Amino acid sequence: MDLSMSSTDIIETEARHTSGVYAKQPLAFVRGEGATLWDAGGQAYLDCSSGHGVANLGHAHPKVAAAIAAQAARLVTLFETFPNDQRAALMSRLTALTPGLERVFFCNSGTETVEAAVKFARLSTGRSGIIAAMRGFHGRTLGALSATWNKKYREPFEPLVPGFSHVPYNQVEALEKAVTEETAALILEPVQGEGGVYPAEAGYLEAAQAICAQRGALLIMDEVQTGFGRTGKMFGYQHSGITPDLLCCAKSLAGGLPMGAVLLGPKVQNLVPGAHGSTFGGNPLACAAALAALEVMTTEDLPGQAAEKGAYLLAKLKAIASPHIREVRGLGLMIGIELKQKAAPYLKALQERQIIALNAGMTVIRLLPPLVITYPQLDTAAAALAAVLTGDAAEEN
Ligand SMILES: *Cc1c(COP(=O)(O)O)cnc(C)c1O
């Protein structure tokens, strides 16, 4: 549908009707292709955010678009009590990527995967304790929010769900003390995303798995952001030697359509009919989109591309000599530039140079470009970052 609305029309209409929970940018995008977004006036922008880590395949991937169109004309909705060809194929395809995790629960968003994982862990163990990490982010519905660390997200909504506690990330001794015979599960991100782009240190996930196994607790990996090639492997945990008991994925799973999936290992038990469910979960439209997306991820080796391009971009960013940078870190195409001051003015300066990037907390610039971003586009992004972090723009801030 071509609505022919001007940028101003779009921006003012949204400003009038928004709930208020989003800090709206003064930019209206109407079209995308690969790592490029076009605003309503036809100006191109380089997307280094992927819609918060969703568009790993880039925008408007033709294979995903074709799969959605074909399935939309065939069957959009079917409750999971009835098996379906697209869903069955997706179940085989997805579980083939995660040896040891043979079963899957489908839902529609990241936060729903965490809700399901927490319920499944409590049901499997008969225990209620859930341990999460400081700086961790797991979503905003009340259960997932109880696992999320940031006070700003949590405090206005208390009381939250009882039984949740937090430990410092990357500290094995803290896990030794915190995980007990009352713990149902430990939930961790393999690279903390919203919390500031902090990768797990070597050996941390292995220690976490061993401690959980010893105490009879389950290990939940929240790979909503790190999954599907983002970190240079299909899943972030695959950089380590572990297999989690539950694996949460969403964001880029269905090539941009809303979809979540929790993959389940053998210790997840007692999932009987009626124990949990979702009206839209596993709908044939999202399954067809996910099948096409997974096909592209494997045939185009997006994890391999993320590993190479991530190393290339990381090296370029580390070479920027700016007094404002504290540290550059990341894994694959998930990169954080921690500043000594607020990130917001630099994000604005980047936007003025037609680059869309994200923050992670107050002081980290976070880059999550589509994994199909080209090398010339990576050069453009790195040059713009160098300019805003070393040039006049940096002084004005
Ligand atoms: C984005 C995110 C979520 C929440 O996903 P939604 O789809 O926004 O509910 C949960 N965990 C992690 C690690 C995320 O990055």
The ligand as an ORCA input file, in Angstrom:
! r2SCAN-3c Opt
* xyz 0 1
  C      15.392     -8.309     23.106
  C      15.676     -9.275     24.176
  C      14.650     -9.903     24.918
  C      13.212     -9.510     24.785
  O      12.697     -9.739     23.501
  P      11.293     -9.091     23.065
  O      11.012     -9.740     21.734
  O      11.494     -7.617     22.977
  O      10.300     -9.451     24.096
  C      14.998    -10.874     25.833
  N      16.293    -11.227     26.013
  C      17.297    -10.660     25.322
  C      18.703    -11.114     25.553
  C      17.038     -9.658     24.390
  O      18.034     -9.068     23.733
*
